Amino acid sequence: MGHIQGMESLKKKGDWWADTFDVHSVEVSDPTVADNWFSVRFEMDTTHKPSHQRSKTSEIAVYQVSDGKIVREQCFYDQQ
């Protein structure tokens, strides 16, 4: 989805995800925290609805926090 900003854009991203993927399972790690940053590992088993292609994805999401709010998200992943 590229760069998004604001709650409305975040909601649209969530709607896009729900419309695009069937989720079979998700595992989420405990967060790793360093100052104003934290990261979480996701293990996901999904099916891409348009292509019906099922895949497993391992993703690291890194978040920056400012004034108690997440202000930046970066995701790194490879599909298996």
mmCIF file of the N, C-alpha and C atoms, coordinates in Angstrom:
data_MODEL
# 
_entry.id   MODEL 
# 
loop_
_atom_site.group_PDB 
_atom_site.id 
_atom_site.type_symbol 
_atom_site.label_atom_id 
_atom_site.label_alt_id 
_atom_site.label_comp_id 
_atom_site.label_asym_id 
_atom_site.label_entity_id 
_atom_site.label_seq_id 
_atom_site.pdbx_PDB_ins_code 
_atom_site.Cartn_x 
_atom_site.Cartn_y 
_atom_site.Cartn_z 
_atom_site.occupancy 
_atom_site.B_iso_or_equiv 
_atom_site.pdbx_formal_charge 
_atom_site.auth_seq_id 
_atom_site.auth_comp_id 
_atom_site.auth_asym_id 
_atom_site.auth_atom_id 
_atom_site.pdbx_PDB_model_num 
ATOM 1   N N  . MET A 1 1  ? 0.821   -1.204  0.000  1.00 0.00 ? 1  MET A N  1 
ATOM 2   C CA . MET A 1 1  ? 0.000   0.000   0.000  1.00 0.00 ? 1  MET A CA 1 
ATOM 3   C C  . MET A 1 1  ? 0.856   1.256   0.000  1.00 0.00 ? 1  MET A C  1 
ATOM 4   N N  . GLY A 1 2  ? 2.124   1.153   0.273  1.00 0.00 ? 2  GLY A N  1 
ATOM 5   C CA . GLY A 1 2  ? 2.956   2.347   0.287  1.00 0.00 ? 2  GLY A CA 1 
ATOM 6   C C  . GLY A 1 2  ? 2.765   3.160   1.547  1.00 0.00 ? 2  GLY A C  1 
ATOM 7   N N  . HIS A 1 3  ? 3.126   4.446   1.479  1.00 0.00 ? 3  HIS A N  1 
ATOM 8   C CA . HIS A 1 3  ? 3.057   5.346   2.626  1.00 0.00 ? 3  HIS A CA 1 
ATOM 9   C C  . HIS A 1 3  ? 1.612   5.740   2.895  1.00 0.00 ? 3  HIS A C  1 
ATOM 10  N N  . ILE A 1 4  ? 1.219   5.637   4.152  1.00 0.00 ? 4  ILE A N  1 
ATOM 11  C CA . ILE A 1 4  ? -0.095  6.131   4.566  1.00 0.00 ? 4  ILE A CA 1 
ATOM 12  C C  . ILE A 1 4  ? 0.099   7.026   5.778  1.00 0.00 ? 4  ILE A C  1 
ATOM 13  N N  . GLN A 1 5  ? -0.864  7.932   5.979  1.00 0.00 ? 5  GLN A N  1 
ATOM 14  C CA . GLN A 1 5  ? -0.785  8.836   7.118  1.00 0.00 ? 5  GLN A CA 1 
ATOM 15  C C  . GLN A 1 5  ? -2.192  9.111   7.620  1.00 0.00 ? 5  GLN A C  1 
ATOM 16  N N  . GLY A 1 6  ? -2.364  9.048   8.932  1.00 0.00 ? 6  GLY A N  1 
ATOM 17  C CA . GLY A 1 6  ? -3.642  9.381   9.545  1.00 0.00 ? 6  GLY A CA 1 
ATOM 18  C C  . GLY A 1 6  ? -4.531  8.174   9.767  1.00 0.00 ? 6  GLY A C  1 
ATOM 19  N N  . MET A 1 7  ? -5.482  8.332   10.679 1.00 0.00 ? 7  MET A N  1 
ATOM 20  C CA . MET A 1 7  ? -6.374  7.243   11.067 1.00 0.00 ? 7  MET A CA 1 
ATOM 21  C C  . MET A 1 7  ? -7.268  6.783   9.912  1.00 0.00 ? 7  MET A C  1 
ATOM 22  N N  . GLU A 1 8  ? -7.750  7.711   9.101  1.00 0.00 ? 8  GLU A N  1 
ATOM 23  C CA . GLU A 1 8  ? -8.622  7.323   7.980  1.00 0.00 ? 8  GLU A CA 1 
ATOM 24  C C  . GLU A 1 8  ? -7.862  6.450   6.989  1.00 0.00 ? 8  GLU A C  1 
ATOM 25  N N  . SER A 1 9  ? -6.616  6.813   6.697  1.00 0.00 ? 9  SER A N  1 
ATOM 26  C CA . SER A 1 9  ? -5.793  6.002   5.796  1.00 0.00 ? 9  SER A CA 1 
ATOM 27  C C  . SER A 1 9  ? -5.495  4.640   6.406  1.00 0.00 ? 9  SER A C  1 
ATOM 28  N N  . LEU A 1 10 ? -5.275  4.614   7.711  1.00 0.00 ? 10 LEU A N  1 
ATOM 29  C CA . LEU A 1 10 ? -5.022  3.348   8.392  1.00 0.00 ? 10 LEU A CA 1 
ATOM 30  C C  . LEU A 1 10 ? -6.248  2.433   8.319  1.00 0.00 ? 10 LEU A C  1 
ATOM 31  N N  . LYS A 1 11 ? -7.433  3.007   8.482  1.00 0.00 ? 11 LYS A N  1 
ATOM 32  C CA . LYS A 1 11 ? -8.668  2.225   8.361  1.00 0.00 ? 11 LYS A CA 1 
ATOM 33  C C  . LYS A 1 11 ? -8.803  1.674   6.941  1.00 0.00 ? 11 LYS A C  1 
ATOM 34  N N  . LYS A 1 12 ? -8.519  2.494   5.940  1.00 0.00 ? 12 LYS A N  1 
ATOM 35  C CA . LYS A 1 12 ? -8.602  2.039   4.549  1.00 0.00 ? 12 LYS A CA 1 
ATOM 36  C C  . LYS A 1 12 ? -7.623  0.900   4.286  1.00 0.00 ? 12 LYS A C  1 
ATOM 37  N N  . LYS A 1 13 ? -6.430  0.980   4.879  1.00 0.00 ? 13 LYS A N  1 
ATOM 38  C CA . LYS A 1 13 ? -5.446  -0.095  4.735  1.00 0.00 ? 13 LYS A CA 1 
ATOM 39  C C  . LYS A 1 13 ? -5.997  -1.388  5.332  1.00 0.00 ? 13 LYS A C  1 
ATOM 40  N N  . GLY A 1 14 ? -6.614  -1.309  6.498  1.00 0.00 ? 14 GLY A N  1 
ATOM 41  C CA . GLY A 1 14 ? -7.220  -2.484  7.122  1.00 0.00 ? 14 GLY A CA 1 
ATOM 42  C C  . GLY A 1 14 ? -8.349  -3.056  6.284  1.00 0.00 ? 14 GLY A C  1 
ATOM 43  N N  . ASP A 1 15 ? -9.175  -2.180  5.719  1.00 0.00 ? 15 ASP A N  1 
ATOM 44  C CA . ASP A 1 15 ? -10.265 -2.635  4.849  1.00 0.00 ? 15 ASP A CA 1 
ATOM 45  C C  . ASP A 1 15 ? -9.710  -3.321  3.603  1.00 0.00 ? 15 ASP A C  1 
ATOM 46  N N  . TRP A 1 16 ? -8.658  -2.739  3.011  1.00 0.00 ? 16 TRP A N  1 
ATOM 47  C CA . TRP A 1 16 ? -8.020  -3.335  1.838  1.00 0.00 ? 16 TRP A CA 1 
ATOM 48  C C  . TRP A 1 16 ? -7.507  -4.728  2.170  1.00 0.00 ? 16 TRP A C  1 
ATOM 49  N N  . TRP A 1 17 ? -6.837  -4.865  3.321  1.00 0.00 ? 17 TRP A N  1 
ATOM 50  C CA . TRP A 1 17 ? -6.292  -6.168  3.726  1.00 0.00 ? 17 TRP A CA 1 
ATOM 51  C C  . TRP A 1 17 ? -7.419  -7.197  3.850  1.00 0.00 ? 17 TRP A C  1 
ATOM 52  N N  . ALA A 1 18 ? -8.495  -6.828  4.517  1.00 0.00 ? 18 ALA A N  1 
ATOM 53  C CA . ALA A 1 18 ? -9.621  -7.758  4.719  1.00 0.00 ? 18 ALA A CA 1 
ATOM 54  C C  . ALA A 1 18 ? -10.285 -8.130  3.395  1.00 0.00 ? 18 ALA A C  1 
ATOM 55  N N  . ASP A 1 19 ? -10.335 -7.204  2.464  1.00 0.00 ? 19 ASP A N  1 
ATOM 56  C CA . ASP A 1 19 ? -10.932 -7.470  1.155  1.00 0.00 ? 19 ASP A CA 1 
ATOM 57  C C  . ASP A 1 19 ? -10.023 -8.296  0.256  1.00 0.00 ? 19 ASP A C  1 
ATOM 58  N N  . THR A 1 20 ? -8.718  -8.287  0.516  1.00 0.00 ? 20 THR A N  1 
ATOM 59  C CA . THR A 1 20 ? -7.735  -8.906  -0.374 1.00 0.00 ? 20 THR A CA 1 
ATOM 60  C C  . THR A 1 20 ? -7.268  -10.280 0.086  1.00 0.00 ? 20 THR A C  1 
ATOM 61  N N  . PHE A 1 21 ? -7.312  -10.551 1.396  1.00 0.00 ? 21 PHE A N  1 
ATOM 62  C CA . PHE A 1 21 ? -6.760  -11.794 1.927  1.00 0.00 ? 21 PHE A CA 1 
ATOM 63  C C  . PHE A 1 21 ? -7.739  -12.519 2.842  1.00 0.00 ? 21 PHE A C  1 
ATOM 64  N N  . ASP A 1 22 ? -7.754  -13.853 2.714  1.00 0.00 ? 22 ASP A N  1 
ATOM 65  C CA . ASP A 1 22 ? -8.353  -14.715 3.717  1.00 0.00 ? 22 ASP A CA 1 
ATOM 66  C C  . ASP A 1 22 ? -7.233  -15.135 4.654  1.00 0.00 ? 22 ASP A C  1 
ATOM 67  N N  . VAL A 1 23 ? -7.423  -14.962 5.950  1.00 0.00 ? 23 VAL A N  1 
ATOM 68  C CA . VAL A 1 23 ? -6.390  -15.295 6.929  1.00 0.00 ? 23 VAL A CA 1 
ATOM 69  C C  . VAL A 1 23 ? -6.736  -16.629 7.582  1.00 0.00 ? 23 VAL A C  1 
ATOM 70  N N  . HIS A 1 24 ? -5.825  -17.591 7.439  1.00 0.00 ? 24 HIS A N  1 
ATOM 71  C CA . HIS A 1 24 ? -6.030  -18.915 8.031  1.00 0.00 ? 24 HIS A CA 1 
ATOM 72  C C  . HIS A 1 24 ? -5.445  -18.987 9.442  1.00 0.00 ? 24 HIS A C  1 
ATOM 73  N N  . SER A 1 25 ? -4.295  -18.325 9.640  1.00 0.00 ? 25 SER A N  1 
ATOM 74  C CA . SER A 1 25 ? -3.700  -18.267 10.978 1.00 0.00 ? 25 SER A CA 1 
ATOM 75  C C  . SER A 1 25 ? -2.688  -17.131 11.037 1.00 0.00 ? 25 SER A C  1 
ATOM 76  N N  . VAL A 1 26 ? -2.509  -16.624 12.257 1.00 0.00 ? 26 VAL A N  1 
ATOM 77  C CA . VAL A 1 26 ? -1.513  -15.576 12.521 1.00 0.00 ? 26 VAL A CA 1 
ATOM 78  C C  . VAL A 1 26 ? -0.902  -15.851 13.884 1.00 0.00 ? 26 VAL A C  1 
ATOM 79  N N  . GLU A 1 27 ? 0.414   -15.799 13.970 1.00 0.00 ? 27 GLU A N  1 
ATOM 80  C CA . GLU A 1 27 ? 1.122   -15.834 15.241 1.00 0.00 ? 27 GLU A CA 1 
ATOM 81  C C  . GLU A 1 27 ? 1.864   -14.516 15.382 1.00 0.00 ? 27 GLU A C  1 
ATOM 82  N N  . VAL A 1 28 ? 1.797   -13.922 16.575 1.00 0.00 ? 28 VAL A N  1 
ATOM 83  C CA . VAL A 1 28 ? 2.425   -12.628 16.832 1.00 0.00 ? 28 VAL A CA 1 
ATOM 84  C C  . VAL A 1 28 ? 3.355   -12.770 18.028 1.00 0.00 ? 28 VAL A C  1 
ATOM 85  N N  . SER A 1 29 ? 4.588   -12.287 17.889 1.00 0.00 ? 29 SER A N  1 
ATOM 86  C CA . SER A 1 29 ? 5.557   -12.360 18.982 1.00 0.00 ? 29 SER A CA 1 
ATOM 87  C C  . SER A 1 29 ? 5.283   -11.278 20.023 1.00 0.00 ? 29 SER A C  1 
ATOM 88  N N  . ASP A 1 30 ? 5.921   -11.418 21.168 1.00 0.00 ? 30 ASP A N  1 
ATOM 89  C CA . ASP A 1 30 ? 5.956   -10.315 22.120 1.00 0.00 ? 30 ASP A CA 1 
ATOM 90  C C  . ASP A 1 30 ? 6.773   -9.190  21.497 1.00 0.00 ? 30 ASP A C  1 
ATOM 91  N N  . PRO A 1 31 ? 6.505   -7.941  21.857 1.00 0.00 ? 31 PRO A N  1 
ATOM 92  C CA . PRO A 1 31 ? 7.270   -6.840  21.281 1.00 0.00 ? 31 PRO A CA 1 
ATOM 93  C C  . PRO A 1 31 ? 8.693   -6.776  21.844 1.00 0.00 ? 31 PRO A C  1 
ATOM 94  N N  . THR A 1 32 ? 9.598   -6.310  21.015 1.00 0.00 ? 32 THR A N  1 
ATOM 95  C CA . THR A 1 32 ? 10.953  -5.967  21.435 1.00 0.00 ? 32 THR A CA 1 
ATOM 96  C C  . THR A 1 32 ? 11.025  -4.445  21.428 1.00 0.00 ? 32 THR A C  1 
ATOM 97  N N  . VAL A 1 33 ? 11.370  -3.850  22.570 1.00 0.00 ? 33 VAL A N  1 
ATOM 98  C CA . VAL A 1 33 ? 11.315  -2.395  22.734 1.00 0.00 ? 33 VAL A CA 1 
ATOM 99  C C  . VAL A 1 33 ? 12.718  -1.821  22.872 1.00 0.00 ? 33 VAL A C  1 
ATOM 100 N N  . ALA A 1 34 ? 12.968  -0.701  22.182 1.00 0.00 ? 34 ALA A N  1 
ATOM 101 C CA . ALA A 1 34 ? 14.218  0.048   22.287 1.00 0.00 ? 34 ALA A CA 1 
ATOM 102 C C  . ALA A 1 34 ? 13.878  1.530   22.190 1.00 0.00 ? 34 ALA A C  1 
ATOM 103 N N  . ASP A 1 35 ? 13.927  2.213   23.323 1.00 0.00 ? 35 ASP A N  1 
ATOM 104 C CA . ASP A 1 35 ? 13.591  3.643   23.392 1.00 0.00 ? 35 ASP A CA 1 
ATOM 105 C C  . ASP A 1 35 ? 12.221  3.901   22.757 1.00 0.00 ? 35 ASP A C  1 
ATOM 106 N N  . ASN A 1 36 ? 12.177  4.681   21.678 1.00 0.00 ? 36 ASN A N  1 
ATOM 107 C CA . ASN A 1 36 ? 10.917  5.047   21.042 1.00 0.00 ? 36 ASN A CA 1 
ATOM 108 C C  . ASN A 1 36 ? 10.557  4.146   19.865 1.00 0.00 ? 36 ASN A C  1 
ATOM 109 N N  . TRP A 1 37 ? 11.108  2.955   19.867 1.00 0.00 ? 37 TRP A N  1 
ATOM 110 C CA . TRP A 1 37 ? 10.865  1.990   18.794 1.00 0.00 ? 37 TRP A CA 1 
ATOM 111 C C  . TRP A 1 37 ? 10.447  0.664   19.401 1.00 0.00 ? 37 TRP A C  1 
ATOM 112 N N  . PHE A 1 38 ? 9.636   -0.092  18.662 1.00 0.00 ? 38 PHE A N  1 
ATOM 113 C CA . PHE A 1 38 ? 9.398   -1.482  19.026 1.00 0.00 ? 38 PHE A CA 1 
ATOM 114 C C  . PHE A 1 38 ? 9.173   -2.289  17.752 1.00 0.00 ? 38 PHE A C  1 
ATOM 115 N N  . SER A 1 39 ? 9.425   -3.573  17.850 1.00 0.00 ? 39 SER A N  1 
ATOM 116 C CA . SER A 1 39 ? 9.207   -4.452  16.704 1.00 0.00 ? 39 SER A CA 1 
ATOM 117 C C  . SER A 1 39 ? 8.406   -5.668  17.145 1.00 0.00 ? 39 SER A C  1 
ATOM 118 N N  . VAL A 1 40 ? 7.688   -6.237  16.179 1.00 0.00 ? 40 VAL A N  1 
ATOM 119 C CA . VAL A 1 40 ? 6.863   -7.411  16.408 1.00 0.00 ? 40 VAL A CA 1 
ATOM 120 C C  . VAL A 1 40 ? 7.037   -8.337  15.205 1.00 0.00 ? 40 VAL A C  1 
ATOM 121 N N  . ARG A 1 41 ? 7.115   -9.650  15.466 1.00 0.00 ? 41 ARG A N  1 
ATOM 122 C CA . ARG A 1 41 ? 7.216   -10.636 14.381 1.00 0.00 ? 41 ARG A CA 1 
ATOM 123 C C  . ARG A 1 41 ? 5.842   -11.243 14.158 1.00 0.00 ? 41 ARG A C  1 
ATOM 124 N N  . PHE A 1 42 ? 5.446   -11.327 12.892 1.00 0.00 ? 42 PHE A N  1 
ATOM 125 C CA . PHE A 1 42 ? 4.189   -11.955 12.500 1.00 0.00 ? 42 PHE A CA 1 
ATOM 126 C C  . PHE A 1 42 ? 4.496   -13.166 11.627 1.00 0.00 ? 42 PHE A C  1 
ATOM 127 N N  . GLU A 1 43 ? 3.824   -14.264 11.886 1.00 0.00 ? 43 GLU A N  1 
ATOM 128 C CA . GLU A 1 43 ? 3.854   -15.448 11.018 1.00 0.00 ? 43 GLU A CA 1 
ATOM 129 C C  . GLU A 1 43 ? 2.416   -15.610 10.528 1.00 0.00 ? 43 GLU A C  1 
ATOM 130 N N  . MET A 1 44 ? 2.199   -15.483 9.211  1.00 0.00 ? 44 MET A N  1 
ATOM 131 C CA . MET A 1 44 ? 0.841   -15.488 8.674  1.00 0.00 ? 44 MET A CA 1 
ATOM 132 C C  . MET A 1 44 ? 0.674   -16.547 7.592  1.00 0.00 ? 44 MET A C  1 
ATOM 133 N N  . ASP A 1 45 ? -0.468  -17.193 7.613  1.00 0.00 ? 45 ASP A N  1 
ATOM 134 C CA . ASP A 1 45 ? -0.878  -18.129 6.569  1.00 0.00 ? 45 ASP A CA 1 
ATOM 135 C C  . ASP A 1 45 ? -2.127  -17.519 5.944  1.00 0.00 ? 45 ASP A C  1 
ATOM 136 N N  . THR A 1 46 ? -2.020  -17.076 4.687  1.00 0.00 ? 46 THR A N  1 
ATOM 137 C CA . THR A 1 46 ? -3.110  -16.354 4.045  1.00 0.00 ? 46 THR A CA 1 
ATOM 138 C C  . THR A 1 46 ? -3.364  -16.882 2.632  1.00 0.00 ? 46 THR A C  1 
ATOM 139 N N  . THR A 1 47 ? -4.536  -16.557 2.125  1.00 0.00 ? 47 THR A N  1 
ATOM 140 C CA . THR A 1 47 ? -4.855  -16.792 0.719  1.00 0.00 ? 47 THR A CA 1 
ATOM 141 C C  . THR A 1 47 ? -5.208  -15.456 0.087  1.00 0.00 ? 47 THR A C  1 
ATOM 142 N N  . HIS A 1 48 ? -4.539  -15.143 -1.018 1.00 0.00 ? 48 HIS A N  1 
ATOM 143 C CA . HIS A 1 48 ? -4.815  -13.943 -1.804 1.00 0.00 ? 48 HIS A CA 1 
ATOM 144 C C  . HIS A 1 48 ? -6.127  -14.193 -2.543 1.00 0.00 ? 48 HIS A C  1 
ATOM 145 N N  . LYS A 1 49 ? -7.176  -13.462 -2.185 1.00 0.00 ? 49 LYS A N  1 
ATOM 146 C CA . LYS A 1 49 ? -8.505  -13.735 -2.717 1.00 0.00 ? 49 LYS A CA 1 
ATOM 147 C C  . LYS A 1 49 ? -8.575  -13.677 -4.243 1.00 0.00 ? 49 LYS A C  1 
ATOM 148 N N  . PRO A 1 50 ? -8.019  -12.641 -4.897 1.00 0.00 ? 50 PRO A N  1 
ATOM 149 C CA . PRO A 1 50 ? -8.151  -12.586 -6.361 1.00 0.00 ? 50 PRO A CA 1 
ATOM 150 C C  . PRO A 1 50 ? -7.499  -13.768 -7.091 1.00 0.00 ? 50 PRO A C  1 
ATOM 151 N N  . SER A 1 51 ? -6.349  -14.240 -6.613 1.00 0.00 ? 51 SER A N  1 
ATOM 152 C CA . SER A 1 51 ? -5.631  -15.309 -7.323 1.00 0.00 ? 51 SER A CA 1 
ATOM 153 C C  . SER A 1 51 ? -5.847  -16.689 -6.706 1.00 0.00 ? 51 SER A C  1 
ATOM 154 N N  . HIS A 1 52 ? -6.426  -16.735 -5.518 1.00 0.00 ? 52 HIS A N  1 
ATOM 155 C CA . HIS A 1 52 ? -6.620  -17.981 -4.760 1.00 0.00 ? 52 HIS A CA 1 
ATOM 156 C C  . HIS A 1 52 ? -5.290  -18.635 -4.387 1.00 0.00 ? 52 HIS A C  1 
ATOM 157 N N  . GLN A 1 53 ? -4.204  -17.870 -4.402 1.00 0.00 ? 53 GLN A N  1 
ATOM 158 C CA . GLN A 1 53 ? -2.883  -18.400 -4.056 1.00 0.00 ? 53 GLN A CA 1 
ATOM 159 C C  . GLN A 1 53 ? -2.682  -18.313 -2.546 1.00 0.00 ? 53 GLN A C  1 
ATOM 160 N N  . ARG A 1 54 ? -2.400  -19.468 -1.948 1.00 0.00 ? 54 ARG A N  1 
ATOM 161 C CA . ARG A 1 54 ? -2.145  -19.533 -0.507 1.00 0.00 ? 54 ARG A CA 1 
ATOM 162 C C  . ARG A 1 54 ? -0.647  -19.400 -0.271 1.00 0.00 ? 54 ARG A C  1 
ATOM 163 N N  . SER A 1 55 ? -0.277  -18.650 0.780  1.00 0.00 ? 55 SER A N  1 
ATOM 164 C CA . SER A 1 55 ? 1.145   -18.474 1.089  1.00 0.00 ? 55 SER A CA 1 
ATOM 165 C C  . SER A 1 55 ? 1.344   -18.271 2.573  1.00 0.00 ? 55 SER A C  1 
ATOM 166 N N  . LYS A 1 56 ? 2.562   -18.532 3.004  1.00 0.00 ? 56 LYS A N  1 
ATOM 167 C CA . LYS A 1 56 ? 2.978   -18.258 4.380  1.00 0.00 ? 56 LYS A CA 1 
ATOM 168 C C  . LYS A 1 56 ? 3.968   -17.106 4.328  1.00 0.00 ? 56 LYS A C  1 
ATOM 169 N N  . THR A 1 57 ? 3.783   -16.168 5.236  1.00 0.00 ? 57 THR A N  1 
ATOM 170 C CA . THR A 1 57 ? 4.625   -14.982 5.276  1.00 0.00 ? 57 THR A CA 1 
ATOM 171 C C  . THR A 1 57 ? 5.178   -14.805 6.680  1.00 0.00 ? 57 THR A C  1 
ATOM 172 N N  . SER A 1 58 ? 6.476   -14.527 6.759  1.00 0.00 ? 58 SER A N  1 
ATOM 173 C CA . SER A 1 58 ? 7.132   -14.166 8.002  1.00 0.00 ? 58 SER A CA 1 
ATOM 174 C C  . SER A 1 58 ? 7.499   -12.691 7.893  1.00 0.00 ? 58 SER A C  1 
ATOM 175 N N  . GLU A 1 59 ? 7.001   -11.882 8.813  1.00 0.00 ? 59 GLU A N  1 
ATOM 176 C CA . GLU A 1 59 ? 7.162   -10.431 8.704  1.00 0.00 ? 59 GLU A CA 1 
ATOM 177 C C  . GLU A 1 59 ? 7.665   -9.852  10.020 1.00 0.00 ? 59 GLU A C  1 
ATOM 178 N N  . ILE A 1 60 ? 8.556   -8.872  9.913  1.00 0.00 ? 60 ILE A N  1 
ATOM 179 C CA . ILE A 1 60 ? 8.967   -8.055  11.053 1.00 0.00 ? 60 ILE A CA 1 
ATOM 180 C C  . ILE A 1 60 ? 8.399   -6.663  10.821 1.00 0.00 ? 60 ILE A C  1 
ATOM 181 N N  . ALA A 1 61 ? 7.620   -6.181  11.775 1.00 0.00 ? 61 ALA A N  1 
ATOM 182 C CA . ALA A 1 61 ? 7.081   -4.826  11.700 1.00 0.00 ? 61 ALA A CA 1 
ATOM 183 C C  . ALA A 1 61 ? 7.803   -3.985  12.744 1.00 0.00 ? 61 ALA A C  1 
ATOM 184 N N  . VAL A 1 62 ? 8.312   -2.836  12.316 1.00 0.00 ? 62 VAL A N  1 
ATOM 185 C CA . VAL A 1 62 ? 9.052   -1.924  13.192 1.00 0.00 ? 62 VAL A CA 1 
ATOM 186 C C  . VAL A 1 62 ? 8.250   -0.630  13.297 1.00 0.00 ? 62 VAL A C  1 
ATOM 187 N N  . TYR A 1 63 ? 8.011   -0.210  14.530 1.00 0.00 ? 63 TYR A N  1 
ATOM 188 C CA . TYR A 1 63 ? 7.177   0.959   14.782 1.00 0.00 ? 63 TYR A CA 1 
ATOM 189 C C  . TYR A 1 63 ? 7.958   2.016   15.558 1.00 0.00 ? 63 TYR A C  1 
ATOM 190 N N  . GLN A 1 64 ? 7.746   3.281   15.194 1.00 0.00 ? 64 GLN A N  1 
ATOM 191 C CA . GLN A 1 64 ? 8.311   4.409   15.937 1.00 0.00 ? 64 GLN A CA 1 
ATOM 192 C C  . GLN A 1 64 ? 7.173   5.073   16.703 1.00 0.00 ? 64 GLN A C  1 
ATOM 193 N N  . VAL A 1 65 ? 7.441   5.418   17.966 1.00 0.00 ? 65 VAL A N  1 
ATOM 194 C CA . VAL A 1 65 ? 6.433   6.008   18.842 1.00 0.00 ? 65 VAL A CA 1 
ATOM 195 C C  . VAL A 1 65 ? 6.868   7.416   19.231 1.00 0.00 ? 65 VAL A C  1 
ATOM 196 N N  . SER A 1 66 ? 5.916   8.352   19.194 1.00 0.00 ? 66 SER A N  1 
ATOM 197 C CA . SER A 1 66 ? 6.159   9.720   19.635 1.00 0.00 ? 66 SER A CA 1 
ATOM 198 C C  . SER A 1 66 ? 4.905   10.205  20.360 1.00 0.00 ? 66 SER A C  1 
ATOM 199 N N  . ASP A 1 67 ? 5.071   10.776  21.533 1.00 0.00 ? 67 ASP A N  1 
ATOM 200 C CA . ASP A 1 67 ? 3.939   11.266  22.340 1.00 0.00 ? 67 ASP A CA 1 
ATOM 201 C C  . ASP A 1 67 ? 2.883   10.186  22.545 1.00 0.00 ? 67 ASP A C  1 
ATOM 202 N N  . GLY A 1 68 ? 3.322   8.937   22.723 1.00 0.00 ? 68 GLY A N  1 
ATOM 203 C CA . GLY A 1 68 ? 2.405   7.843   23.006 1.00 0.00 ? 68 GLY A CA 1 
ATOM 204 C C  . GLY A 1 68 ? 1.641   7.324   21.802 1.00 0.00 ? 68 GLY A C  1 
ATOM 205 N N  . LYS A 1 69 ? 2.004   7.764   20.590 1.00 0.00 ? 69 LYS A N  1 
ATOM 206 C CA . LYS A 1 69 ? 1.308   7.327   19.382 1.00 0.00 ? 69 LYS A CA 1 
ATOM 207 C C  . LYS A 1 69 ? 2.313   6.730   18.397 1.00 0.00 ? 69 LYS A C  1 
ATOM 208 N N  . ILE A 1 70 ? 1.855   5.743   17.648 1.00 0.00 ? 70 ILE A N  1 
ATOM 209 C CA . ILE A 1 70 ? 2.694   5.201   16.580 1.00 0.00 ? 70 ILE A CA 1 
ATOM 210 C C  . ILE A 1 70 ? 2.708   6.221   15.447 1.00 0.00 ? 70 ILE A C  1 
ATOM 211 N N  . VAL A 1 71 ? 3.907   6.660   15.061 1.00 0.00 ? 71 VAL A N  1 
ATOM 212 C CA . VAL A 1 71 ? 4.028   7.674   14.014 1.00 0.00 ? 71 VAL A CA 1 
ATOM 213 C C  . VAL A 1 71 ? 4.674   7.126   12.745 1.00 0.00 ? 71 VAL A C  1 
ATOM 214 N N  . ARG A 1 72 ? 5.222   5.910   12.837 1.00 0.00 ? 72 ARG A N  1 
ATOM 215 C CA . ARG A 1 72 ? 5.852   5.324   11.656 1.00 0.00 ? 72 ARG A CA 1 
ATOM 216 C C  . ARG A 1 72 ? 5.821   3.806   11.769 1.00 0.00 ? 72 ARG A C  1 
ATOM 217 N N  . GLU A 1 73 ? 5.597   3.157   10.625 1.00 0.00 ? 73 GLU A N  1 
ATOM 218 C CA . GLU A 1 73 ? 5.608   1.693   10.549 1.00 0.00 ? 73 GLU A CA 1 
ATOM 219 C C  . GLU A 1 73 ? 6.416   1.288   9.322  1.00 0.00 ? 73 GLU A C  1 
ATOM 220 N N  . GLN A 1 74 ? 7.292   0.317   9.508  1.00 0.00 ? 74 GLN A N  1 
ATOM 221 C CA . GLN A 1 74 ? 8.022   -0.280  8.399  1.00 0.00 ? 74 GLN A CA 1 
ATOM 222 C C  . GLN A 1 74 ? 7.864   -1.783  8.517  1.00 0.00 ? 74 GLN A C  1 
ATOM 223 N N  . CYS A 1 75 ? 7.607   -2.456  7.406  1.00 0.00 ? 75 CYS A N  1 
ATOM 224 C CA . CYS A 1 75 ? 7.422   -3.901  7.420  1.00 0.00 ? 75 CYS A CA 1 
ATOM 225 C C  . CYS A 1 75 ? 8.428   -4.562  6.476  1.00 0.00 ? 75 CYS A C  1 
ATOM 226 N N  . PHE A 1 76 ? 9.009   -5.638  6.950  1.00 0.00 ? 76 PHE A N  1 
ATOM 227 C CA . PHE A 1 76 ? 9.996   -6.394  6.187  1.00 0.00 ? 76 PHE A CA 1 
ATOM 228 C C  . PHE A 1 76 ? 9.524   -7.838  6.142  1.00 0.00 ? 76 PHE A C  1 
ATOM 229 N N  . TYR A 1 77 ? 9.426   -8.415  4.933  1.00 0.00 ? 77 TYR A N  1 
ATOM 230 C CA . TYR A 1 77 ? 8.921   -9.785  4.855  1.00 0.00 ? 77 TYR A CA 1 
ATOM 231 C C  . TYR A 1 77 ? 9.364   -10.472 3.568  1.00 0.00 ? 77 TYR A C  1 
ATOM 232 N N  . ASP A 1 78 ? 9.354   -11.791 3.638  1.00 0.00 ? 78 ASP A N  1 
ATOM 233 C CA . ASP A 1 78 ? 9.540   -12.678 2.500  1.00 0.00 ? 78 ASP A CA 1 
ATOM 234 C C  . ASP A 1 78 ? 8.381   -13.655 2.514  1.00 0.00 ? 78 ASP A C  1 
ATOM 235 N N  . GLN A 1 79 ? 7.858   -13.972 1.357  1.00 0.00 ? 79 GLN A N  1 
ATOM 236 C CA . GLN A 1 79 ? 6.823   -14.996 1.279  1.00 0.00 ? 79 GLN A CA 1 
ATOM 237 C C  . GLN A 1 79 ? 7.466   -16.340 1.020  1.00 0.00 ? 79 GLN A C  1 
ATOM 238 N N  . GLN A 1 80 ? 6.926   -17.365 1.664  1.00 0.00 ? 80 GLN A N  1 
ATOM 239 C CA . GLN A 1 80 ? 7.467   -18.725 1.508  1.00 0.00 ? 80 GLN A CA 1 
ATOM 240 C C  . GLN A 1 80 ? 6.661   -19.486 0.486  1.00 0.00 ? 80 GLN A C  1 
# 
